[in-house]
């Protein structure tokens, strides 16, 4: 039997690692996305199921599990909101995105104003207004991501960070609405 490109015995242990450990990264919100991409490609090269096609079924299945785990980890860590949510989970904090809709009143009012502006721009077919809204939203999202990073990495205030993840989820939905408005105008 030909030797496998990776030690599948250690793969079982590595499947139990958290995603940061799997990629050899420090468990922090702020991370080097280029390094994450490099580690992902290196792991994918090692665990791609085609490399194990000649091995017995159990080892092929394990390689598939590992490749799946690498893909899941990459998707989780490359998205700031998913990474924040995951870090909070590692620290035992549930973001309660589905159950806790309590938000500061000013934030909720701002969300309503954003949505009204998107609807008005879409109905008036004003692409330049949508572009301006998208730019402002992108800036606001970056600012909130920086605050989330500070709360997780510096202050280690995971409860407050959960509130920022919920806010980011609102902004993510708003970005989807803006994208839909662009699509509506294009059609």
C-alpha positions in Angstrom: 0.0 0.0 0.0 1.3 3.5 -0.9 1.9 5.9 1.9 -0.7 8.6 2.4 0.4 12.2 1.9 -0.6 13.0 5.5 -0.7 11.0 8.7 -4.4 10.1 8.9 -3.9 9.0 12.5 -3.1 12.5 13.5 -6.0 13.7 11.4 -8.4 12.3 13.9 -6.8 14.4 16.6 -6.7 17.4 14.4 -10.4 17.1 13.6 -11.0 17.9 17.3 -9.0 21.2 17.2 -10.8 24.5 17.1 -10.4 26.3 13.7 -7.7 28.6 14.9 -5.6 25.7 16.1 -6.3 23.9 12.8 -4.8 26.8 10.8 -2.0 27.4 13.3 -3.4 30.9 14.2 -3.8 32.8 17.4 -7.4 32.9 18.5 -8.0 36.6 17.9 -10.6 38.6 16.0 -7.9 40.6 14.2 -6.1 38.2 12.0 -3.9 38.2 8.9 -6.2 37.3 6.1 -3.3 36.6 3.8 -1.8 34.2 6.3 -5.2 32.5 6.6 -5.4 32.1 2.9 -1.9 30.6 2.7 -2.6 28.2 5.5 -5.9 27.2 3.9 -4.3 26.4 0.5 -1.5 24.5 2.2 -4.0 22.4 4.2 -6.2 21.8 1.2 -3.2 20.6 -0.7 -2.5 18.1 2.1 -6.0 16.8 2.6 -7.7 16.9 -0.8 -9.7 13.7 -1.2 -8.2 12.9 -4.6 -4.9 12.2 -2.8 -6.5 9.4 -0.9 -8.5 7.7 -3.7 -6.2 4.7 -3.6 -6.5 4.1 0.1 -9.1 2.0 2.0 -12.6 3.3 2.5 -12.0 4.3 6.2 -9.0 6.5 5.3 -10.8 8.0 2.3 -13.8 8.9 4.6 -11.4 10.4 7.1 -9.7 12.5 4.5 -13.1 13.8 3.3 -14.0 14.7 6.9 -10.7 16.6 7.3 -11.1 18.4 4.0 -14.7 19.4 5.0 -13.4 20.6 8.4 -10.7 22.7 6.7 -13.3 24.3 4.4 -15.7 25.0 7.3 -12.9 26.5 9.3 -11.8 28.7 6.4 -15.3 30.0 5.8 -15.8 30.6 9.5 -12.5 32.5 10.0 -12.5 34.6 6.8 -15.9 36.3 7.6 -15.5 38.9 10.4 -19.1 38.3 11.7 -18.7 34.5 11.7 -15.2 34.8 13.2 -16.6 37.1 16.0 -19.5 34.7 16.6 -17.1 31.7 16.7 -14.7 33.4 19.1 -17.5 34.2 21.4 -18.7 30.6 21.3 -15.2 29.5 22.2 -15.5 31.8 25.3 -18.9 30.3 26.2 -20.9 33.3 25.0 -24.0 32.9 22.9 -24.7 35.9 20.7 -28.4 35.2 21.0 -29.0 36.6 17.5 -32.3 34.6 17.1 -33.7 35.3 20.6 -32.3 38.7 21.7 -33.5 41.5 19.5 -32.9 44.2 22.1 -30.9 47.0 20.6 -30.2 50.5 21.6 -33.1 52.7 20.4 -30.9 55.0 18.3 -29.5 52.0 16.5 -33.0 50.7 15.7 -34.1 54.1 14.5 -31.0 54.4 12.3 -31.8 50.9 10.8 -35.3 52.1 10.0 -34.0 55.2 8.3 -31.5 53.2 6.3 -34.2 50.8 5.1 -36.5 53.7 4.1 -33.6 55.4 2.2 -32.9 52.1 0.4 -36.6 51.7 -0.6 -36.8 55.3 -1.8 -33.7 55.0 -3.8 -34.8 51.8 -5.4 -38.3 53.1 -6.2 -36.7 56.3 -7.7 -34.1 54.1 -9.5 -31.3 56.3 -8.1 -28.2 54.2 -8.4 -26.0 57.0 -7.2 -28.0 57.2 -3.9 -27.7 53.5 -3.4 -23.9 53.7 -4.1 -23.6 56.4 -1.4 -25.7 54.3 1.0 -23.5 51.3 0.3 -20.4 53.3 0.9 -21.7 54.7 4.2 -22.8 51.2 5.3 -19.4 49.8 4.4 -17.7 52.4 6.5 -20.0 51.9 9.4 -19.5 48.1 9.2 -15.7 48.6 9.3 -15.9 50.8 12.4 -18.2 48.3 14.2 -15.8 45.5 13.2 -12.9 47.4 14.8 -14.9 48.0 17.9 -15.8 44.2 18.0 -12.1 43.4 17.6 -11.2 45.7 20.5 -13.9 44.2 22.8 -12.7 40.6 22.0 -9.0 41.0 21.7 -8.2 43.8 24.1 -11.0 44.3 26.6 -12.1 40.7 26.6 -15.6 42.0 27.1 -17.4 39.1 25.5 -20.9 40.1 26.6 -20.6 43.5 25.0 -19.0 41.9 21.9 -22.1 39.8 21.5 -24.1 43.0 21.2 -21.8 44.1 18.4 -22.1 40.8 16.6 -25.9 41.3 16.7 -25.5 44.8 15.3 -23.2 43.5 12.6 -25.9 41.0 11.6 -28.4 43.9 11.2 -25.8 45.7 9.0 -25.2 42.5 7.0 -29.0 42.2 6.3 -29.0 45.9 5.3 -26.1 45.2 2.8 -28.2 42.4 1.4 -31.1 44.7 0.9 -28.9 47.3 -0.9 -27.6 44.5 -3.2 -31.2 43.4 -3.9 -32.1 47.0 -4.7 -29.2 47.2 -7.2 -30.5 44.0 -8.8 -34.1 45.3 -8.9 -32.9 48.5 -10.7 -30.8 46.4 -13.1 -33.7 44.3 -14.2 
